[in-house]
Amino acid sequence: MVTGIRDDRHPNEGSGEVQMTMKIDIDKDVCIGAGQCALVAPRVFTQDDDGFSELLPEPGDALTGPMVGEAARACPVQAITVN
């Protein structure tokens, strides 16, 4: 299983906002390489040499965006969980 972990909560400096971040898990035993996650959220997901999903090394602020949840919902075998 591949896991991406970011800080639970941290303030955006100077904005007064608190940014929520997510923990993303990709179950490599379940992933079939459909690639829907990479199509929906290309700044967060990619596919490895075998065609299976993996997280990009530095997704930056894309990790907090709504497309991460959309990508998890688009997975035909529910291999991605977002917390």
PyMOL Python script that loads the backbone (N, CA, C, O; Angstrom):
from pymol import cmd

cmd.read_pdbstr("""\
ATOM      1  N   MET A   1       0.845  -1.175   0.000  1.00  0.00           N
ATOM      2  CA  MET A   1       0.000   0.000   0.000  1.00  0.00           C
ATOM      3  C   MET A   1       0.889   1.237   0.000  1.00  0.00           C
ATOM      4  O   MET A   1       1.860   1.308   0.754  1.00  0.00           O
ATOM      5  N   VAL A   2       0.566   2.191  -0.827  1.00  0.00           N
ATOM      6  CA  VAL A   2       1.291   3.452  -0.896  1.00  0.00           C
ATOM      7  C   VAL A   2       0.518   4.479  -0.095  1.00  0.00           C
ATOM      8  O   VAL A   2      -0.703   4.574  -0.221  1.00  0.00           O
ATOM      9  N   THR A   3       1.204   5.240   0.719  1.00  0.00           N
ATOM     10  CA  THR A   3       0.538   6.224   1.559  1.00  0.00           C
ATOM     11  C   THR A   3       1.201   7.577   1.401  1.00  0.00           C
ATOM     12  O   THR A   3       2.427   7.681   1.396  1.00  0.00           O
ATOM     13  N   GLY A   4       0.391   8.608   1.274  1.00  0.00           N
ATOM     14  CA  GLY A   4       0.891   9.978   1.288  1.00  0.00           C
ATOM     15  C   GLY A   4       0.362  10.658   2.525  1.00  0.00           C
ATOM     16  O   GLY A   4      -0.850  10.692   2.739  1.00  0.00           O
ATOM     17  N   ILE A   5       1.227  11.193   3.333  1.00  0.00           N
ATOM     18  CA  ILE A   5       0.802  11.838   4.573  1.00  0.00           C
ATOM     19  C   ILE A   5       1.306  13.272   4.571  1.00  0.00           C
ATOM     20  O   ILE A   5       2.469  13.528   4.262  1.00  0.00           O
ATOM     21  N   ARG A   6       0.452  14.179   4.908  1.00  0.00           N
ATOM     22  CA  ARG A   6       0.825  15.582   5.046  1.00  0.00           C
ATOM     23  C   ARG A   6       0.395  16.055   6.439  1.00  0.00           C
ATOM     24  O   ARG A   6      -0.306  15.334   7.149  1.00  0.00           O
ATOM     25  N   ASP A   7       0.809  17.253   6.826  1.00  0.00           N
ATOM     26  CA  ASP A   7       0.409  17.799   8.125  1.00  0.00           C
ATOM     27  C   ASP A   7      -1.104  17.762   8.259  1.00  0.00           C
ATOM     28  O   ASP A   7      -1.828  17.981   7.288  1.00  0.00           O
ATOM     29  N   ASP A   8      -1.580  17.482   9.474  1.00  0.00           N
ATOM     30  CA  ASP A   8      -3.022  17.428   9.704  1.00  0.00           C
ATOM     31  C   ASP A   8      -3.676  18.786   9.458  1.00  0.00           C
ATOM     32  O   ASP A   8      -4.659  18.885   8.725  1.00  0.00           O
ATOM     33  N   ARG A   9      -3.126  19.826  10.074  1.00  0.00           N
ATOM     34  CA  ARG A   9      -3.670  21.172   9.904  1.00  0.00           C
ATOM     35  C   ARG A   9      -2.511  22.151  10.011  1.00  0.00           C
ATOM     36  O   ARG A   9      -1.592  21.946  10.804  1.00  0.00           O
ATOM     37  N   HIS A  10      -2.551  23.179   9.241  1.00  0.00           N
ATOM     38  CA  HIS A  10      -1.555  24.234   9.381  1.00  0.00           C
ATOM     39  C   HIS A  10      -2.122  25.524   8.825  1.00  0.00           C
ATOM     40  O   HIS A  10      -2.861  25.509   7.840  1.00  0.00           O
ATOM     41  N   PRO A  11      -1.781  26.640   9.448  1.00  0.00           N
ATOM     42  CA  PRO A  11      -2.321  27.918   8.963  1.00  0.00           C
ATOM     43  C   PRO A  11      -1.613  28.366   7.701  1.00  0.00           C
ATOM     44  O   PRO A  11      -0.412  28.153   7.530  1.00  0.00           O
ATOM     45  N   ASN A  12      -2.379  28.989   6.822  1.00  0.00           N
ATOM     46  CA  ASN A  12      -1.778  29.661   5.670  1.00  0.00           C
ATOM     47  C   ASN A  12      -1.249  30.986   6.192  1.00  0.00           C
ATOM     48  O   ASN A  12      -2.023  31.828   6.647  1.00  0.00           O
ATOM     49  N   GLU A  13       0.045  31.175   6.133  1.00  0.00           N
ATOM     50  CA  GLU A  13       0.645  32.366   6.712  1.00  0.00           C
ATOM     51  C   GLU A  13       0.026  33.627   6.133  1.00  0.00           C
ATOM     52  O   GLU A  13      -0.071  33.791   4.916  1.00  0.00           O
ATOM     53  N   GLY A  14      -0.391  34.515   7.029  1.00  0.00           N
ATOM     54  CA  GLY A  14      -0.918  35.801   6.630  1.00  0.00           C
ATOM     55  C   GLY A  14      -2.356  35.799   6.162  1.00  0.00           C
ATOM     56  O   GLY A  14      -2.946  36.870   6.015  1.00  0.00           O
ATOM     57  N   SER A  15      -2.942  34.645   5.922  1.00  0.00           N
ATOM     58  CA  SER A  15      -4.302  34.623   5.385  1.00  0.00           C
ATOM     59  C   SER A  15      -5.354  34.467   6.468  1.00  0.00           C
ATOM     60  O   SER A  15      -6.521  34.792   6.247  1.00  0.00           O
ATOM     61  N   GLY A  16      -4.955  33.971   7.644  1.00  0.00           N
ATOM     62  CA  GLY A  16      -5.922  33.719   8.702  1.00  0.00           C
ATOM     63  C   GLY A  16      -6.731  32.460   8.478  1.00  0.00           C
ATOM     64  O   GLY A  16      -7.625  32.159   9.268  1.00  0.00           O
ATOM     65  N   GLU A  17      -6.442  31.712   7.418  1.00  0.00           N
ATOM     66  CA  GLU A  17      -7.166  30.486   7.113  1.00  0.00           C
ATOM     67  C   GLU A  17      -6.401  29.282   7.631  1.00  0.00           C
ATOM     68  O   GLU A  17      -5.181  29.322   7.790  1.00  0.00           O
ATOM     69  N   VAL A  18      -7.138  28.213   7.892  1.00  0.00           N
ATOM     70  CA  VAL A  18      -6.513  26.942   8.242  1.00  0.00           C
ATOM     71  C   VAL A  18      -6.751  25.998   7.080  1.00  0.00           C
ATOM     72  O   VAL A  18      -7.881  25.828   6.622  1.00  0.00           O
ATOM     73  N   GLN A  19      -5.679  25.389   6.610  1.00  0.00           N
ATOM     74  CA  GLN A  19      -5.773  24.501   5.459  1.00  0.00           C
ATOM     75  C   GLN A  19      -5.813  23.059   5.944  1.00  0.00           C
ATOM     76  O   GLN A  19      -4.943  22.629   6.702  1.00  0.00           O
ATOM     77  N   MET A  20      -6.815  22.319   5.512  1.00  0.00           N
ATOM     78  CA  MET A  20      -6.910  20.905   5.850  1.00  0.00           C
ATOM     79  C   MET A  20      -6.129  20.117   4.804  1.00  0.00           C
ATOM     80  O   MET A  20      -6.210  20.408   3.611  1.00  0.00           O
ATOM     81  N   THR A  21      -5.389  19.142   5.246  1.00  0.00           N
ATOM     82  CA  THR A  21      -4.684  18.291   4.310  1.00  0.00           C
ATOM     83  C   THR A  21      -5.189  16.872   4.453  1.00  0.00           C
ATOM     84  O   THR A  21      -5.912  16.559   5.398  1.00  0.00           O
ATOM     85  N   MET A  22      -4.818  16.022   3.533  1.00  0.00           N
ATOM     86  CA  MET A  22      -5.398  14.691   3.451  1.00  0.00           C
ATOM     87  C   MET A  22      -4.332  13.613   3.511  1.00  0.00           C
ATOM     88  O   MET A  22      -3.168  13.836   3.176  1.00  0.00           O
ATOM     89  N   LYS A  23      -4.761  12.452   3.942  1.00  0.00           N
ATOM     90  CA  LYS A  23      -3.930  11.256   3.865  1.00  0.00           C
ATOM     91  C   LYS A  23      -4.514  10.417   2.735  1.00  0.00           C
ATOM     92  O   LYS A  23      -5.705  10.105   2.732  1.00  0.00           O
ATOM     93  N   ILE A  24      -3.677  10.061   1.791  1.00  0.00           N
ATOM     94  CA  ILE A  24      -4.117   9.300   0.628  1.00  0.00           C
ATOM     95  C   ILE A  24      -3.443   7.940   0.653  1.00  0.00           C
ATOM     96  O   ILE A  24      -2.222   7.845   0.772  1.00  0.00           O
ATOM     97  N   ASP A  25      -4.242   6.886   0.540  1.00  0.00           N
ATOM     98  CA  ASP A  25      -3.720   5.521   0.473  1.00  0.00           C
ATOM     99  C   ASP A  25      -4.106   4.911  -0.868  1.00  0.00           C
ATOM    100  O   ASP A  25      -5.256   5.012  -1.296  1.00  0.00           O
ATOM    101  N   ILE A  26      -3.147   4.282  -1.525  1.00  0.00           N
ATOM    102  CA  ILE A  26      -3.411   3.531  -2.751  1.00  0.00           C
ATOM    103  C   ILE A  26      -3.089   2.079  -2.452  1.00  0.00           C
ATOM    104  O   ILE A  26      -1.942   1.739  -2.162  1.00  0.00           O
ATOM    105  N   ASP A  27      -4.097   1.224  -2.521  1.00  0.00           N
ATOM    106  CA  ASP A  27      -3.892  -0.204  -2.272  1.00  0.00           C
ATOM    107  C   ASP A  27      -3.403  -0.849  -3.565  1.00  0.00           C
ATOM    108  O   ASP A  27      -4.186  -1.102  -4.481  1.00  0.00           O
ATOM    109  N   LYS A  28      -2.105  -1.110  -3.627  1.00  0.00           N
ATOM    110  CA  LYS A  28      -1.488  -1.670  -4.836  1.00  0.00           C
ATOM    111  C   LYS A  28      -1.993  -3.078  -5.142  1.00  0.00           C
ATOM    112  O   LYS A  28      -1.916  -3.528  -6.285  1.00  0.00           O
ATOM    113  N   ASP A  29      -2.511  -3.781  -4.124  1.00  0.00           N
ATOM    114  CA  ASP A  29      -3.057  -5.119  -4.355  1.00  0.00           C
ATOM    115  C   ASP A  29      -4.416  -5.065  -5.043  1.00  0.00           C
ATOM    116  O   ASP A  29      -4.854  -6.049  -5.640  1.00  0.00           O
ATOM    117  N   VAL A  30      -5.083  -3.916  -4.958  1.00  0.00           N
ATOM    118  CA  VAL A  30      -6.414  -3.750  -5.540  1.00  0.00           C
ATOM    119  C   VAL A  30      -6.353  -2.995  -6.874  1.00  0.00           C
ATOM    120  O   VAL A  30      -7.155  -3.254  -7.771  1.00  0.00           O
ATOM    121  N   CYS A  31      -5.411  -2.069  -7.001  1.00  0.00           N
ATOM    122  CA  CYS A  31      -5.290  -1.231  -8.201  1.00  0.00           C
ATOM    123  C   CYS A  31      -5.158  -2.101  -9.455  1.00  0.00           C
ATOM    124  O   CYS A  31      -4.377  -3.052  -9.489  1.00  0.00           O
ATOM    125  N   ILE A  32      -5.943  -1.751 -10.490  1.00  0.00           N
ATOM    126  CA  ILE A  32      -5.870  -2.476 -11.764  1.00  0.00           C
ATOM    127  C   ILE A  32      -5.232  -1.626 -12.862  1.00  0.00           C
ATOM    128  O   ILE A  32      -5.131  -2.065 -14.008  1.00  0.00           O
ATOM    129  N   GLY A  33      -4.804  -0.420 -12.517  1.00  0.00           N
ATOM    130  CA  GLY A  33      -4.137   0.434 -13.491  1.00  0.00           C
ATOM    131  C   GLY A  33      -5.064   1.109 -14.479  1.00  0.00           C
ATOM    132  O   GLY A  33      -4.647   1.423 -15.593  1.00  0.00           O
ATOM    133  N   ALA A  34      -6.314   1.341 -14.100  1.00  0.00           N
ATOM    134  CA  ALA A  34      -7.262   1.994 -15.007  1.00  0.00           C
ATOM    135  C   ALA A  34      -6.848   3.432 -15.318  1.00  0.00           C
ATOM    136  O   ALA A  34      -7.160   3.941 -16.395  1.00  0.00           O
ATOM    137  N   GLY A  35      -6.155   4.091 -14.399  1.00  0.00           N
ATOM    138  CA  GLY A  35      -5.640   5.433 -14.636  1.00  0.00           C
ATOM    139  C   GLY A  35      -6.622   6.565 -14.457  1.00  0.00           C
ATOM    140  O   GLY A  35      -6.303   7.709 -14.782  1.00  0.00           O
ATOM    141  N   GLN A  36      -7.808   6.284 -13.951  1.00  0.00           N
ATOM    142  CA  GLN A  36      -8.798   7.344 -13.768  1.00  0.00           C
ATOM    143  C   GLN A  36      -8.313   8.403 -12.787  1.00  0.00           C
ATOM    144  O   GLN A  36      -8.593   9.588 -12.966  1.00  0.00           O
ATOM    145  N   CYS A  37      -7.590   7.986 -11.757  1.00  0.00           N
ATOM    146  CA  CYS A  37      -7.086   8.945 -10.771  1.00  0.00           C
ATOM    147  C   CYS A  37      -6.136   9.946 -11.423  1.00  0.00           C
ATOM    148  O   CYS A  37      -6.212  11.143 -11.148  1.00  0.00           O
ATOM    149  N   ALA A  38      -5.248   9.465 -12.278  1.00  0.00           N
ATOM    150  CA  ALA A  38      -4.289  10.340 -12.956  1.00  0.00           C
ATOM    151  C   ALA A  38      -4.984  11.263 -13.956  1.00  0.00           C
ATOM    152  O   ALA A  38      -4.514  12.375 -14.200  1.00  0.00           O
ATOM    153  N   LEU A  39      -6.081  10.821 -14.529  1.00  0.00           N
ATOM    154  CA  LEU A  39      -6.842  11.677 -15.443  1.00  0.00           C
ATOM    155  C   LEU A  39      -7.575  12.780 -14.693  1.00  0.00           C
ATOM    156  O   LEU A  39      -7.624  13.925 -15.142  1.00  0.00           O
ATOM    157  N   VAL A  40      -8.148  12.420 -13.538  1.00  0.00           N
ATOM    158  CA  VAL A  40      -8.941  13.379 -12.763  1.00  0.00           C
ATOM    159  C   VAL A  40      -8.054  14.347 -11.977  1.00  0.00           C
ATOM    160  O   VAL A  40      -8.358  15.537 -11.905  1.00  0.00           O
ATOM    161  N   ALA A  41      -6.973  13.857 -11.395  1.00  0.00           N
ATOM    162  CA  ALA A  41      -6.092  14.693 -10.565  1.00  0.00           C
ATOM    163  C   ALA A  41      -4.631  14.492 -10.986  1.00  0.00           C
ATOM    164  O   ALA A  41      -3.856  13.888 -10.245  1.00  0.00           O
ATOM    165  N   PRO A  42      -4.253  14.988 -12.156  1.00  0.00           N
ATOM    166  CA  PRO A  42      -2.902  14.743 -12.673  1.00  0.00           C
ATOM    167  C   PRO A  42      -1.788  15.419 -11.884  1.00  0.00           C
ATOM    168  O   PRO A  42      -0.619  15.074 -12.064  1.00  0.00           O
ATOM    169  N   ARG A  43      -2.118  16.373 -11.014  1.00  0.00           N
ATOM    170  CA  ARG A  43      -1.089  17.006 -10.183  1.00  0.00           C
ATOM    171  C   ARG A  43      -0.824  16.214  -8.911  1.00  0.00           C
ATOM    172  O   ARG A  43       0.084  16.552  -8.151  1.00  0.00           O
ATOM    173  N   VAL A  44      -1.609  15.158  -8.667  1.00  0.00           N
ATOM    174  CA  VAL A  44      -1.458  14.342  -7.461  1.00  0.00           C
ATOM    175  C   VAL A  44      -1.063  12.911  -7.800  1.00  0.00           C
ATOM    176  O   VAL A  44      -0.202  12.333  -7.136  1.00  0.00           O
ATOM    177  N   PHE A  45      -1.685  12.331  -8.830  1.00  0.00           N
ATOM    178  CA  PHE A  45      -1.473  10.926  -9.179  1.00  0.00           C
ATOM    179  C   PHE A  45      -0.754  10.782 -10.514  1.00  0.00           C
ATOM    180  O   PHE A  45      -0.863  11.635 -11.395  1.00  0.00           O
ATOM    181  N   THR A  46      -0.028   9.697 -10.639  1.00  0.00           N
ATOM    182  CA  THR A  46       0.584   9.297 -11.900  1.00  0.00           C
ATOM    183  C   THR A  46       0.520   7.776 -11.959  1.00  0.00           C
ATOM    184  O   THR A  46      -0.042   7.142 -11.065  1.00  0.00           O
ATOM    185  N   GLN A  47       1.080   7.200 -12.985  1.00  0.00           N
ATOM    186  CA  GLN A  47       1.142   5.744 -13.080  1.00  0.00           C
ATOM    187  C   GLN A  47       2.599   5.326 -13.190  1.00  0.00           C
ATOM    188  O   GLN A  47       3.393   5.970 -13.876  1.00  0.00           O
ATOM    189  N   ASP A  48       2.942   4.236 -12.504  1.00  0.00           N
ATOM    190  CA  ASP A  48       4.316   3.739 -12.538  1.00  0.00           C
ATOM    191  C   ASP A  48       4.581   3.006 -13.853  1.00  0.00           C
ATOM    192  O   ASP A  48       3.715   2.958 -14.726  1.00  0.00           O
ATOM    193  N   ASP A  49       5.760   2.444 -13.989  1.00  0.00           N
ATOM    194  CA  ASP A  49       6.142   1.765 -15.235  1.00  0.00           C
ATOM    195  C   ASP A  49       5.255   0.574 -15.572  1.00  0.00           C
ATOM    196  O   ASP A  49       5.156   0.181 -16.734  1.00  0.00           O
ATOM    197  N   ASP A  50       4.608  -0.004 -14.554  1.00  0.00           N
ATOM    198  CA  ASP A  50       3.704  -1.132 -14.772  1.00  0.00           C
ATOM    199  C   ASP A  50       2.264  -0.683 -14.978  1.00  0.00           C
ATOM    200  O   ASP A  50       1.382  -1.518 -15.179  1.00  0.00           O
ATOM    201  N   GLY A  51       2.012   0.629 -14.929  1.00  0.00           N
ATOM    202  CA  GLY A  51       0.676   1.156 -15.154  1.00  0.00           C
ATOM    203  C   GLY A  51      -0.161   1.325 -13.908  1.00  0.00           C
ATOM    204  O   GLY A  51      -1.326   1.711 -14.000  1.00  0.00           O
ATOM    205  N   PHE A  52       0.405   1.046 -12.738  1.00  0.00           N
ATOM    206  CA  PHE A  52      -0.353   1.169 -11.497  1.00  0.00           C
ATOM    207  C   PHE A  52      -0.221   2.575 -10.920  1.00  0.00           C
ATOM    208  O   PHE A  52       0.786   3.253 -11.123  1.00  0.00           O
ATOM    209  N   SER A  53      -1.245   2.994 -10.205  1.00  0.00           N
ATOM    210  CA  SER A  53      -1.282   4.345  -9.661  1.00  0.00           C
ATOM    211  C   SER A  53      -0.258   4.542  -8.562  1.00  0.00           C
ATOM    212  O   SER A  53       0.051   3.632  -7.792  1.00  0.00           O
ATOM    213  N   GLU A  54       0.260   5.766  -8.514  1.00  0.00           N
ATOM    214  CA  GLU A  54       1.133   6.174  -7.425  1.00  0.00           C
ATOM    215  C   GLU A  54       1.013   7.678  -7.255  1.00  0.00           C
ATOM    216  O   GLU A  54       0.569   8.389  -8.157  1.00  0.00           O
ATOM    217  N   LEU A  55       1.418   8.151  -6.082  1.00  0.00           N
ATOM    218  CA  LEU A  55       1.379   9.574  -5.798  1.00  0.00           C
ATOM    219  C   LEU A  55       2.601  10.252  -6.398  1.00  0.00           C
ATOM    220  O   LEU A  55       3.699   9.695  -6.399  1.00  0.00           O
ATOM    221  N   LEU A  56       2.398  11.449  -6.902  1.00  0.00           N
ATOM    222  CA  LEU A  56       3.538  12.244  -7.339  1.00  0.00           C
ATOM    223  C   LEU A  56       4.326  12.663  -6.104  1.00  0.00           C
ATOM    224  O   LEU A  56       3.733  12.853  -5.042  1.00  0.00           O
ATOM    225  N   PRO A  57       5.634  12.810  -6.210  1.00  0.00           N
ATOM    226  CA  PRO A  57       6.443  13.109  -5.030  1.00  0.00           C
ATOM    227  C   PRO A  57       6.145  14.456  -4.378  1.00  0.00           C
ATOM    228  O   PRO A  57       6.248  14.559  -3.156  1.00  0.00           O
ATOM    229  N   GLU A  58       5.788  15.468  -5.115  1.00  0.00           N
ATOM    230  CA  GLU A  58       5.533  16.802  -4.560  1.00  0.00           C
ATOM    231  C   GLU A  58       4.237  17.385  -5.114  1.00  0.00           C
ATOM    232  O   GLU A  58       4.280  18.269  -5.971  1.00  0.00           O
ATOM    233  N   PRO A  59       3.080  16.906  -4.640  1.00  0.00           N
ATOM    234  CA  PRO A  59       1.824  17.425  -5.188  1.00  0.00           C
ATOM    235  C   PRO A  59       1.491  18.844  -4.740  1.00  0.00           C
ATOM    236  O   PRO A  59       0.611  19.484  -5.316  1.00  0.00           O
ATOM    237  N   GLY A  60       2.190  19.342  -3.715  1.00  0.00           N
ATOM    238  CA  GLY A  60       1.959  20.712  -3.256  1.00  0.00           C
ATOM    239  C   GLY A  60       0.531  20.944  -2.809  1.00  0.00           C
ATOM    240  O   GLY A  60      -0.071  20.085  -2.164  1.00  0.00           O
ATOM    241  N   ASP A  61      -0.019  22.113  -3.151  1.00  0.00           N
ATOM    242  CA  ASP A  61      -1.365  22.462  -2.704  1.00  0.00           C
ATOM    243  C   ASP A  61      -2.449  21.651  -3.398  1.00  0.00           C
ATOM    244  O   ASP A  61      -3.605  21.700  -2.978  1.00  0.00           O
ATOM    245  N   ALA A  62      -2.115  20.910  -4.441  1.00  0.00           N
ATOM    246  CA  ALA A  62      -3.105  20.058  -5.111  1.00  0.00           C
ATOM    247  C   ALA A  62      -3.614  18.972  -4.180  1.00  0.00           C
ATOM    248  O   ALA A  62      -4.714  18.453  -4.369  1.00  0.00           O
ATOM    249  N   LEU A  63      -2.813  18.624  -3.167  1.00  0.00           N
ATOM    250  CA  LEU A  63      -3.194  17.577  -2.223  1.00  0.00           C
ATOM    251  C   LEU A  63      -4.415  17.971  -1.405  1.00  0.00           C
ATOM    252  O   LEU A  63      -5.121  17.095  -0.904  1.00  0.00           O
ATOM    253  N   THR A  64      -4.679  19.245  -1.258  1.00  0.00           N
ATOM    254  CA  THR A  64      -5.822  19.692  -0.469  1.00  0.00           C
ATOM    255  C   THR A  64      -7.042  19.989  -1.329  1.00  0.00           C
ATOM    256  O   THR A  64      -8.095  20.344  -0.798  1.00  0.00           O
ATOM    257  N   GLY A  65      -6.923  19.854  -2.625  1.00  0.00           N
ATOM    258  CA  GLY A  65      -8.006  20.224  -3.528  1.00  0.00           C
ATOM    259  C   GLY A  65      -9.100  19.181  -3.629  1.00  0.00           C
ATOM    260  O   GLY A  65      -8.903  18.026  -3.251  1.00  0.00           O
ATOM    261  N   PRO A  66     -10.252  19.586  -4.137  1.00  0.00           N
ATOM    262  CA  PRO A  66     -11.399  18.685  -4.262  1.00  0.00           C
ATOM    263  C   PRO A  66     -11.188  17.558  -5.265  1.00  0.00           C
ATOM    264  O   PRO A  66     -11.890  16.548  -5.212  1.00  0.00           O
ATOM    265  N   MET A  67     -10.241  17.713  -6.171  1.00  0.00           N
ATOM    266  CA  MET A  67     -10.034  16.691  -7.191  1.00  0.00           C
ATOM    267  C   MET A  67      -9.459  15.400  -6.613  1.00  0.00           C
ATOM    268  O   MET A  67      -9.572  14.343  -7.234  1.00  0.00           O
ATOM    269  N   VAL A  68      -8.847  15.473  -5.438  1.00  0.00           N
ATOM    270  CA  VAL A  68      -8.327  14.255  -4.806  1.00  0.00           C
ATOM    271  C   VAL A  68      -9.481  13.316  -4.470  1.00  0.00           C
ATOM    272  O   VAL A  68      -9.411  12.119  -4.749  1.00  0.00           O
ATOM    273  N   GLY A  69     -10.534  13.853  -3.876  1.00  0.00           N
ATOM    274  CA  GLY A  69     -11.718  13.049  -3.573  1.00  0.00           C
ATOM    275  C   GLY A  69     -12.404  12.544  -4.827  1.00  0.00           C
ATOM    276  O   GLY A  69     -12.888  11.412  -4.871  1.00  0.00           O
ATOM    277  N   GLU A  70     -12.444  13.394  -5.851  1.00  0.00           N
ATOM    278  CA  GLU A  70     -13.029  12.981  -7.131  1.00  0.00           C
ATOM    279  C   GLU A  70     -12.239  11.829  -7.737  1.00  0.00           C
ATOM    280  O   GLU A  70     -12.820  10.896  -8.292  1.00  0.00           O
ATOM    281  N   ALA A  71     -10.923  11.893  -7.632  1.00  0.00           N
ATOM    282  CA  ALA A  71     -10.075  10.826  -8.167  1.00  0.00           C
ATOM    283  C   ALA A  71     -10.331   9.515  -7.438  1.00  0.00           C
ATOM    284  O   ALA A  71     -10.383   8.456  -8.064  1.00  0.00           O
ATOM    285  N   ALA A  72     -10.491   9.578  -6.119  1.00  0.00           N
ATOM    286  CA  ALA A  72     -10.784   8.367  -5.347  1.00  0.00           C
ATOM    287  C   ALA A  72     -12.131   7.782  -5.763  1.00  0.00           C
ATOM    288  O   ALA A  72     -12.270   6.567  -5.897  1.00  0.00           O
ATOM    289  N   ARG A  73     -13.119   8.648  -5.967  1.00  0.00           N
ATOM    290  CA  ARG A  73     -14.446   8.171  -6.392  1.00  0.00           C
ATOM    291  C   ARG A  73     -14.418   7.618  -7.814  1.00  0.00           C
ATOM    292  O   ARG A  73     -15.209   6.736  -8.150  1.00  0.00           O
ATOM    293  N   ALA A  74     -13.517   8.127  -8.648  1.00  0.00           N
ATOM    294  CA  ALA A  74     -13.433   7.670 -10.039  1.00  0.00           C
ATOM    295  C   ALA A  74     -12.769   6.306 -10.173  1.00  0.00           C
ATOM    296  O   ALA A  74     -12.898   5.655 -11.210  1.00  0.00           O
ATOM    297  N   CYS A  75     -12.063   5.866  -9.139  1.00  0.00           N
ATOM    298  CA  CYS A  75     -11.368   4.577  -9.207  1.00  0.00           C
ATOM    299  C   CYS A  75     -12.395   3.450  -9.323  1.00  0.00           C
ATOM    300  O   CYS A  75     -13.241   3.304  -8.440  1.00  0.00           O
ATOM    301  N   PRO A  76     -12.341   2.651 -10.389  1.00  0.00           N
ATOM    302  CA  PRO A  76     -13.357   1.615 -10.589  1.00  0.00           C
ATOM    303  C   PRO A  76     -13.297   0.469  -9.580  1.00  0.00           C
ATOM    304  O   PRO A  76     -14.259  -0.288  -9.450  1.00  0.00           O
ATOM    305  N   VAL A  77     -12.182   0.333  -8.869  1.00  0.00           N
ATOM    306  CA  VAL A  77     -12.057  -0.755  -7.887  1.00  0.00           C
ATOM    307  C   VAL A  77     -11.856  -0.233  -6.467  1.00  0.00           C
ATOM    308  O   VAL A  77     -11.515  -0.998  -5.565  1.00  0.00           O
ATOM    309  N   GLN A  78     -12.066   1.067  -6.269  1.00  0.00           N
ATOM    310  CA  GLN A  78     -11.932   1.712  -4.963  1.00  0.00           C
ATOM    311  C   GLN A  78     -10.583   1.406  -4.296  1.00  0.00           C
ATOM    312  O   GLN A  78     -10.531   1.082  -3.110  1.00  0.00           O
ATOM    313  N   ALA A  79      -9.509   1.511  -5.058  1.00  0.00           N
ATOM    314  CA  ALA A  79      -8.166   1.264  -4.525  1.00  0.00           C
ATOM    315  C   ALA A  79      -7.611   2.471  -3.773  1.00  0.00           C
ATOM    316  O   ALA A  79      -6.585   2.362  -3.102  1.00  0.00           O
ATOM    317  N   ILE A  80      -8.280   3.619  -3.879  1.00  0.00           N
ATOM    318  CA  ILE A  80      -7.793   4.852  -3.255  1.00  0.00           C
ATOM    319  C   ILE A  80      -8.715   5.245  -2.113  1.00  0.00           C
ATOM    320  O   ILE A  80      -9.933   5.319  -2.278  1.00  0.00           O
ATOM    321  N   THR A  81      -8.121   5.494  -0.955  1.00  0.00           N
ATOM    322  CA  THR A  81      -8.885   6.029   0.170  1.00  0.00           C
ATOM    323  C   THR A  81      -8.271   7.364   0.564  1.00  0.00           C
ATOM    324  O   THR A  81      -7.054   7.546   0.522  1.00  0.00           O
ATOM    325  N   VAL A  82      -9.142   8.292   0.946  1.00  0.00           N
ATOM    326  CA  VAL A  82      -8.719   9.632   1.341  1.00  0.00           C
ATOM    327  C   VAL A  82      -9.305   9.916   2.713  1.00  0.00           C
ATOM    328  O   VAL A  82     -10.508   9.773   2.932  1.00  0.00           O
ATOM    329  N   ASN A  83      -8.445  10.317   3.628  1.00  0.00           N
ATOM    330  CA  ASN A  83      -8.883  10.684   4.986  1.00  0.00           C
ATOM    331  C   ASN A  83      -8.428  12.091   5.291  1.00  0.00           C
ATOM    332  O   ASN A  83      -8.689  12.602   6.380  1.00  0.00           O
TER     333      ASN A  83
END
""", "prot")
cmd.dss("prot")
cmd.show_as("cartoon", "prot")
cmd.util.cbc("prot")
cmd.orient("prot")
